[in-house]
Amino acid sequence: MRLGLFLFLFAPALAQVLTLPELRARTYGEGGFRVERVLEEGARFTRVQFSHLSDGLRVHGFANLPKGQGPFPVVVVLHGYVEPSRYRLLAYTTRYADWLAQEGFLVLHPNYRGHPPSEGAPAQGLRHAYAVDVLNLLAEVRRGAFPQADASRIALFGHSMGGGIAQVVSLVDPKLKGVVLYGSMSGDERRNLERILQWSGGRRGGELYTLSPEVLRQASPWTYLAELSVPYSVHHGLQDAQVPPEWSWALCQRLKALGKPVECFSYPGGHLFQGEVDRRFRERALAFLRRVLH
């Protein structure tokens, strides 16, 4: 393929690339927050659909609002990769959002740009545009979008791609109280792009060939781990066939060597836990969240 044609094909992805220094230099909170509709009234919480602006796009998600006055600590659940054209507002990670709400957290579940009904185009490789969506949402929470939320107590819970996004966000927003990483993508964006190219049969991840090594380095959370101030709780299945567990072990070793607050757990499970493995994971993740959001 000629270089010019290659660059044209991957131009939408390249437009979304942001390095960590660029993300830190931005301001967040574009306004436009609104509750769109009530989705469900449960015994323990109410589920609503919300939206806000991010890069001028109207981005949606759902919130599980516990019954009572609050203020409630906030957990933002970041879902992993779902083919955007098949995405639905209540994604596979809804079960974790519901569990956390039943435990007394106010839970936000953003669906990112390009995932219906959100506006915009989905990211093709690097997911930093999704981190912008999350950072804009956090700014809205801190401006009082949810009156029953304790905006001083916010943590992230990220699975797979959502874990990679959480790493980016936690290095831009030091006010976060903690991050749960569950089968997370790598903090080394070169590794992520190589894996995405493999998964997609070359349809996504073209930034690997079009970005300089220096830009990839500056886009990688791994580069800035010495500056991390947010505690991590890292969980990965030893039989994960989608995201190599070695990526989480490398992250744990690096954070421990840097003297950062981190706890790490392995499980006899795959990419999405079930049964007793999931019960043990939830028990540990809940203990961590209660500790950092006390």
C-alpha angles and dihedrals in degrees: 000000000000114000094238092054091045092053091048093052092050098039095108091055093046091053089063097053114119127170122220092253089052092049091050092051093056128089120228137211112069094180126224093120115163141157105240101193146325109265101183141356111214134176093254104026146007119236117214134176114232137180138194139170124272121172084346092302123120104238122190138204141147132257129206107212115196118227113259139050100287139158088215126190112247130235119187111206112208114198126215130239117318119167098263095223089058096041119123127192092249100058130185090274091062088099090062092046090052093047092051092048090052087054090058104265125128101235128204120193111188118192099203130229118306092028109109129286087022119093126239137044123302120246115262101204121338109053100206091118087063089052087056089054090052093046091051090050092051089052090053091051090052090050090058103264089148109037092196093056123100097223091191091065112057129146134175129231111193130181122197107314087012089059090055090050090049091056091054093046094048091056092051098041112047091175090078114109099212149338130223112203115197118185086334130192117243128278086224105085093199089062091048094051092048089053093045091051089052095048094046098044089242096309094112136028097052091146086084088075100033103045123076119243088248094055091048089050092052091046092054121093087209089072093060103039091115086067096050115123100170120095116242131210108196123197128176138165117237090218095050105141095181105049116028111242087216087075091063093045090052089051092050093049092049094048092047091049088053092050093244123154105261139144122196133199135181126202138194090244145095134245096302116034125230138184119349093357090057091047092055091046092051092048092054095041091049092050090052094048093048090050097050095038097045 
